[in-house]
Amino acid sequence: MAKSVQSTFFCTGKWAVLSLLEHSPGHVERVLVQEGTENDRLREVRRLTERGAVPLETLARGELARVVGEPKHQGIAAEVRRLEQKGFGAFLEAREGEGPLLVVALAHLQDPHNVGAVIRSAEACGAAAVVLPERRSARIAGGVLKSSAGAAARLPLFAVPNLSRALRESKERGLWVVGLDPEGSASLWECDGMPARCVLVVGNEERGLGHAVTRNADMLYRIPLQGTTASLNASVAAALGMFEWARRRKC
């Protein structure tokens, strides 16, 4: 029997909750505040819950930690509906024929901190969306949202049942699939660079892109390293690839 996926999760921390209320109030079921907590950010939270008609509840100190399962909650938490969307094909269809477009795909990236960091960089560099598999990938929940500094609430995120199929569909819509791989045949800094419309694929922390994804890649780029370190952290490599795409769009 397939394991059921929870429809909501708790996100803690003032900045993450503020970002949710500012950019995605429709995803927030309720906000929980610890009794006796009050400062400028909490007052802004109260204002945003009123504006978005989001229920606000006050709980005792120990009760808030028990409900959210997180002792370092900064006195505030939000119960959030899943942020991933369906309909990646419809997204591609709506953006067909436009100018430069960057989609970031995560090939079974399982560390929540890495996933959150990739989403944060993707939103910062102007990517249009992030795509990740429904299974064998870090779930977009509290840890990812906090690591993304709230960017996961501002950038379209698509969960797909089969990443290789999503890459093929992207190619059918005119996007190039570019993989980052330490064994890539070309350097990321080479003159031909990354296409204006592409899907940048970042691999798993241990297994890389995987054979199925590699077969669907139009090109594999490596990041040239000068020292003896064999590879970079996945989120660092992804950021270099994304901002190389953004840099070339400004040339």
DATA-V684877 format. One record per helix or strand. SS is the DSSP state (alpha for helix, beta for strand). FROM is the first residue (numbers start at 0). TO is the last residue. If there is no record, write none. Layout:
# DATA-V684877
((SS:FROM:TO) (SS:FROM:TO))
This chain:
# DATA-V684877
((beta:7:11) (alpha:13:22) (alpha:24:26) (beta:27:33) (alpha:39:51) (beta:54:58) (alpha:60:67) (beta:75:80) (beta:84:84) (alpha:87:94) (beta:100:105) (alpha:111:124) (beta:128:132) (alpha:141:146) (alpha:150:152) (beta:156:159) (alpha:162:171) (beta:175:179) (beta:185:186) (beta:196:201) (beta:203:203) (beta:207:207) (alpha:210:215) (beta:218:221) (alpha:233:249))
